[in-house]
Amino acid sequence: MTSTLTTPVADVARPVPWRSRAGLAAAAAGIAAVLAAPAPHRAPATAPGPAQTGPPALTDRWPGARPFPIRAVLPGGLSYSPELILGPSLTAGLATSADQEHLSVAVARSAGPARILQTDIPGLSSFDALTASGGSLFWMRSRTDESGHQHTSLWTASLTSGSARQLTTDAGAPEFGGTRYSLQAESGHLHWTGGNPDGAAATTLYSIAVTGGAVTTRKIPGVWQLSAWPWLTTPPSPGSVVTLLNAVTGERVAVRAPAAQITVCGPAWCRISAGDSAQPQDTTVMHPDGSARRRIATGGTTAISDEVALEGRFEPLGGTIDPNAVTAATALTLYDLRTGRTVMVDPAATEARASGDYLWWSSGDNETRAWHGLDLRTLR
């Protein structure tokens, strides 16, 4: 599922969308016992406390951090998965009926009724690329017809009232890259990319006004995917040369990335991970010109977001604690590029996502699942 957001509304901040799952191998640090030389009438020495291991807790590093709850169940017994965080009290996501036979696009507040905007049958239809702008929600709906052909349409609805409205059935064959960048609203228009129907090695860039109308298309030679508008990037692949392209000015930036590794880039930061299991399983970040490179994770710890350096500063990380457990859990941590420090967010998160200004994760599973959100802008 993808999510994006550009222009915030009153209770809406930029979201959110690429999801990934991982876990942590924590670094250990011991506390040495303090020894004192004997002295006459000296008070008994205080025994050292238990050794502290792993990174400090989130609130130890930022006492003002205030994670907020997100509903996991909506009225009517609908199981809710937040895909777009619009504020501490407002989210958009997917709701599944108790019998698993209906899937809906929903807008939910922290309390009260939820707005069910569109419902269909899982497997027959999917909802992708949620984004919000100017008080409205936008999403793609892909539906398979009786002959097996898929048709994708673009929809919108107010975040507060009214029913869903179709903007176009002419959405082409969109490519959903797993980030909020898959569908972006900018300067009154929505943008997305898709393959070239002619079969040539080219990418189609689509655009439509947020109010609807005709869809405009533009062919760009090569294979590209959207990054933060107006930038596009070549898809990450082991050993490939990563290039950034400005869709407005035509500027190209060749990224100075090491060979045989996977590099994911935005216009400001890139993240590099191992291209195969034979390489050191480290994660590093750097600017596209190769500067400010540093290692942020080792071993089985990986980034959980397809976006790089949220807020220009944060890298959420995770790693599987026990791969044999019935319910997989991750130790969710947050690396701060500004200070070079890592903090523990949740030692046993069952799912974790991050996009735009927000990090959100779940604890528990099935009947015990609870969702939590964190506004990264509050970590000052």
Rosetta blueprint (number, residue, H / E / L):
1 M L
2 T L
3 S E
4 T E
5 L E
6 T L
7 T L
8 P L
9 V L
10 A L
11 D L
12 V L
13 A L
14 R L
15 P L
16 V L
17 P L
18 W L
19 R E
20 S L
21 R L
22 A L
23 G E
24 L L
25 A L
26 A L
27 A L
28 A L
29 A L
30 G L
31 I L
32 A L
33 A L
34 V L
35 L L
36 A L
37 A L
38 P L
39 A L
40 P L
41 H L
42 R L
43 A L
44 P L
45 A L
46 T L
47 A L
48 P L
49 G L
50 P L
51 A L
52 Q L
53 T L
54 G L
55 P L
56 P L
57 A E
58 L H
59 T H
60 D H
61 R H
62 W L
63 P L
64 G L
65 A L
66 R L
67 P L
68 F E
69 P E
70 I E
71 R L
72 A L
73 V E
74 L E
75 P L
76 G L
77 G L
78 L E
79 S E
80 Y E
81 S E
82 P E
83 E E
84 L E
85 I E
86 L E
87 G E
88 P L
89 S L
90 L E
91 T E
92 A E
93 G E
94 L E
95 A E
96 T E
97 S L
98 A L
99 D L
100 Q L
101 E L
102 H L
103 L E
104 S E
105 V E
106 A E
107 V E
108 A E
109 R E
110 S L
111 A L
112 G L
113 P L
114 A L
115 R E
116 I E
117 L E
118 Q E
119 T E
120 D E
121 I L
122 P E
123 G L
124 L L
125 S E
126 S E
127 F E
128 D E
129 A E
130 L E
131 T E
132 A E
133 S E
134 G L
135 G L
136 S E
137 L E
138 F E
139 W E
140 M E
141 R E
142 S E
143 R E
144 T E
145 D L
146 E L
147 S L
148 G L
149 H L
150 Q E
151 H E
152 T E
153 S E
154 L E
155 W E
156 T E
157 A E
158 S E
159 L L
160 T L
161 S L
162 G L
163 S L
164 A L
165 R E
166 Q E
167 L E
168 T E
169 T L
170 D L
171 A L
172 G L
173 A L
174 P E
175 E L
176 F L
177 G L
178 G L
179 T L
180 R H
181 Y H
182 S H
183 L L
184 Q E
185 A E
186 E E
187 S L
188 G L
189 H E
190 L E
191 H E
192 W E
193 T E
194 G E
195 G E
196 N L
197 P L
198 D L
199 G L
200 A L
201 A L
202 A E
203 T E
204 T E
205 L E
206 Y E
207 S E
208 I E
209 A E
210 V L
211 T L
212 G L
213 G L
214 A L
215 V L
216 T E
217 T E
218 R E
219 K E
220 I E
221 P E
222 G L
223 V L
224 W L
225 Q E
226 L E
227 S L
228 A L
229 W L
230 P L
231 W E
232 L E
233 T E
234 T L
235 P L
236 P L
237 S L
238 P L
239 G L
240 S L
241 V L
242 V L
243 T E
244 L E
245 L E
246 N E
247 A L
248 V L
249 T L
250 G L
251 E L
252 R E
253 V E
254 A E
255 V L
256 R L
257 A L
258 P L
259 A L
260 A L
261 Q E
262 I E
263 T E
264 V E
265 C E
266 G L
267 P L
268 A L
269 W L
270 C E
271 R E
272 I E
273 S E
274 A E
275 G L
276 D L
277 S L
278 A L
279 Q L
280 P L
281 Q L
282 D L
283 T E
284 T E
285 V E
286 M E
287 H L
288 P L
289 D L
290 G L
291 S L
292 A L
293 R L
294 R E
295 R E
296 I E
297 A E
298 T L
299 G L
300 G L
301 T E
302 T E
303 A E
304 I L
305 S E
306 D L
307 E L
308 V L
309 A L
310 L E
311 E L
312 G L
313 R L
314 F E
315 E E
316 P E
317 L E
318 G E
319 G E
320 T E
321 I L
322 D L
323 P L
324 N L
325 A L
326 V L
327 T L
328 A L
329 A L
330 T E
331 A E
332 L E
333 T E
334 L E
335 Y E
336 D E
337 L L
338 R L
339 T L
340 G L
341 R E
342 T E
343 V E
344 M E
345 V E
346 D E
347 P E
348 A E
349 A E
350 T L
351 E E
352 A E
353 R E
354 A E
355 S E
356 G L
357 D L
358 Y E
359 L E
360 W E
361 W E
362 S E
363 S E
364 G L
365 D L
366 N H
367 E H
368 T H
369 R L
370 A E
371 W E
372 H E
373 G E
374 L E
375 D E
376 L H
377 R H
378 T H
379 L L
380 R L
